[in-house]
Amino acid sequence: MTEIWESSFIENQMMWGLEPSDSAILTKDFFLEKKVKDLLIPGIGYGRNAKIFTDNGIHVTGIEISKTAIELARQNELNLNIFHGSVTDMPFDNKLYDGIFCYALIHLLNNREREKFIKDCFNQLKPNGYMIFTTISKGAPMFGKGKQLGKDYFEIMEGMKMFFYDSDSIKQEFGNYGLIEFSEIVEPHKNMENKPPFKFIMVKCQKD
């Protein structure tokens, strides 16, 4: 997966623009309400979703697989600690966080990797901490496209494998990890207005 993302960032640079996703805006409001001070963002990319948290006084640590994306984050003056590596190799530190926000990443992992990733995130939460994942749903236009690899799991183009969630798989995978609620969110492509929005699911968990 490293090669795909490295070449994507080299070729397309800041491919999603600099505006934060709607999920990040909603999460920022929620985290401020819950007084989250220390946040981990696995798959931070070039930081478009991180800035809205740092601008609101939340300390952010990132994890990112692509060196080019980390360099782009530095160019965007995002001066925060970013671990270079895959989320499948978590944890990168033994710190506990008040909050974790993961946008559009978990569906790129296979079954075993997703299970480990959710557990690793949960293990890095402080008691009463929150983790929020935004993931692709079966309502997205790519669902069912390309080569089927398993139930709701498709290689939509060469090297790009995606697992598409529904309410059953959300409950199944997050149920043991403090699942509070989940809801559908339609994410517009803010830098490509003619591209149809994607249907995502926002998943919220709390560590008791």
C-alpha positions in Angstrom: 0.0 0.0 0.0 3.0 2.3 0.6 3.8 2.5 -3.1 0.2 3.4 -4.1 0.0 6.3 -1.7 3.6 7.5 -2.2 3.0 7.7 -6.0 -0.4 9.3 -5.5 1.0 12.1 -3.4 4.0 12.6 -5.7 1.8 12.8 -8.7 -1.3 14.6 -7.3 0.3 16.5 -4.4 -2.6 18.1 -2.3 -5.2 16.1 -4.2 -8.1 16.9 -1.9 -7.4 20.6 -1.5 -6.8 22.2 1.9 -10.3 22.5 3.2 -11.2 20.0 6.0 -13.7 17.3 5.4 -17.2 17.8 6.9 -16.4 14.8 9.2 -13.4 16.7 10.6 -15.5 19.8 11.2 -18.2 17.8 13.1 -15.5 15.9 15.0 -13.7 19.1 16.0 -17.0 20.5 17.5 -17.6 17.3 19.4 -14.0 17.1 20.7 -14.1 20.7 21.9 -17.3 20.0 23.7 -15.7 16.9 25.3 -12.5 18.9 26.2 -10.2 16.7 24.1 -6.7 18.2 24.3 -4.5 15.5 22.8 -5.4 13.9 19.5 -4.0 11.1 17.4 -4.7 11.1 13.6 -3.8 7.8 11.9 -3.4 8.4 8.1 -2.9 12.2 8.5 -1.9 12.6 4.9 -0.7 16.2 4.2 -2.8 17.4 7.1 -5.9 19.0 5.6 -8.0 17.5 8.4 -5.4 18.2 11.2 -5.3 22.0 10.9 -8.8 22.5 12.1 -7.9 20.8 15.4 -4.6 22.6 15.9 -6.3 25.9 15.1 -8.7 25.2 18.0 -5.9 24.4 20.5 -5.9 20.6 20.3 -2.5 19.0 20.2 -2.2 16.6 17.3 0.1 13.7 16.6 -0.1 12.0 13.2 0.8 8.7 11.5 1.4 8.6 7.8 2.6 6.0 5.3 3.7 8.4 2.6 7.0 10.4 3.1 5.8 12.9 0.4 2.6 13.5 2.3 4.6 14.3 5.4 6.8 16.7 3.4 3.6 18.4 2.0 2.3 18.8 5.6 5.6 20.5 6.5 5.2 22.8 3.5 1.7 23.7 4.9 3.4 24.7 8.1 1.9 21.9 10.0 4.6 21.6 12.7 3.5 18.5 14.6 4.9 15.1 15.3 4.1 12.7 12.5 5.3 9.1 12.7 6.3 7.7 9.3 4.8 4.2 8.8 1.7 2.2 8.3 -1.1 2.1 10.8 -0.8 -1.7 10.6 2.4 -1.3 12.6 0.8 0.6 15.5 1.5 1.6 18.2 4.4 4.0 17.4 4.5 5.4 20.9 3.1 4.3 24.3 1.2 7.5 24.9 -2.6 7.5 25.6 -4.7 10.1 23.8 -8.0 11.8 24.7 -9.2 11.4 21.1 -8.5 9.6 17.9 -9.8 10.7 14.5 -9.4 8.5 11.5 -10.8 9.7 8.1 -11.2 7.4 5.0 -8.6 4.9 6.0 -9.9 1.8 7.7 -11.8 0.6 4.6 -8.4 0.3 2.8 -7.4 -2.5 5.2 -8.2 -6.2 5.0 -10.2 -8.0 7.7 -7.3 -8.9 9.9 -5.7 -5.5 9.6 -9.0 -3.7 10.4 -9.4 -5.8 13.5 -5.9 -5.0 14.7 -6.2 -1.4 13.9 -9.5 -0.8 15.8 -7.9 -2.7 18.8 -4.7 -0.7 18.6 -6.6 2.6 18.5 -8.8 1.6 21.4 -5.7 0.6 23.4 -4.2 4.1 22.9 -7.2 5.9 24.3 -7.3 7.3 27.8 -10.3 6.1 30.0 -13.4 8.0 28.7 -11.5 8.9 25.5 -13.3 8.9 22.2 -12.4 7.6 18.8 -14.2 8.6 15.6 -13.7 6.8 12.3 -15.2 7.9 8.9 -15.4 5.0 6.5 -16.8 4.3 3.1 -20.3 2.7 3.0 -22.1 0.4 0.6 -24.0 3.5 -0.6 -20.8 4.8 -2.3 -20.7 4.7 -6.2 -17.7 2.4 -6.3 -19.4 -0.4 -4.3 -19.5 -3.6 -6.4 -17.1 -2.3 -9.0 -13.9 -4.1 -10.0 -12.8 -7.5 -8.7 -14.6 -9.0 -5.7 -12.1 -10.3 -3.1 -14.6 -11.2 -0.3 -17.9 -10.1 1.2 -18.3 -6.4 0.6 -14.5 -6.3 -0.3 -13.5 -5.2 -3.8 -10.3 -4.3 -5.7 -11.9 -1.2 -7.4 -8.7 -0.6 -9.4 -5.3 -2.1 -9.5 -3.8 -2.1 -6.0 -6.8 -0.2 -4.5 -8.8 -2.6 -2.3 -11.8 -1.4 -0.3 -14.1 -2.8 2.2 -17.6 -1.3 2.2 -19.3 -1.0 5.5 -23.0 -1.3 6.4 -24.7 -1.2 9.8 -24.1 -4.9 10.4 -20.4 -4.8 9.8 -20.0 -1.6 11.9 -21.7 -3.4 14.8 -19.6 -6.5 14.3 -16.3 -4.8 14.1 -16.7 -1.9 16.6 -19.2 -3.5 18.9 -16.5 -4.7 21.4 -14.8 -1.3 21.4 -17.2 1.1 23.0 -19.4 1.7 20.0 -21.8 4.6 21.0 -23.4 5.5 17.6 -22.9 5.7 13.9 -24.5 7.7 11.2 -24.3 8.3 7.5 -22.6 11.4 6.2 -22.3 12.6 2.7 -18.9 14.0 2.0 -18.6 16.5 -0.9 -15.4 16.8 -2.9 -14.7 20.3 -1.9 -12.0 20.9 -4.5 -13.9 19.1 -7.3 -17.5 20.3 -7.2 -18.6 18.4 -10.3 -17.6 15.1 -8.7 -20.6 13.4 -6.9 -20.3 13.2 -3.1 -19.4 9.9 -1.4 -21.5 8.3 1.2 -19.5 7.6 4.3 -20.4 6.3 7.8 -19.2 8.1 10.9 -18.5 5.8 13.8 -18.2 7.0 17.3 -16.7 4.9 20.2 -15.9 5.7 23.8 -13.6 3.8 26.1 -15.3 3.2 29.5 
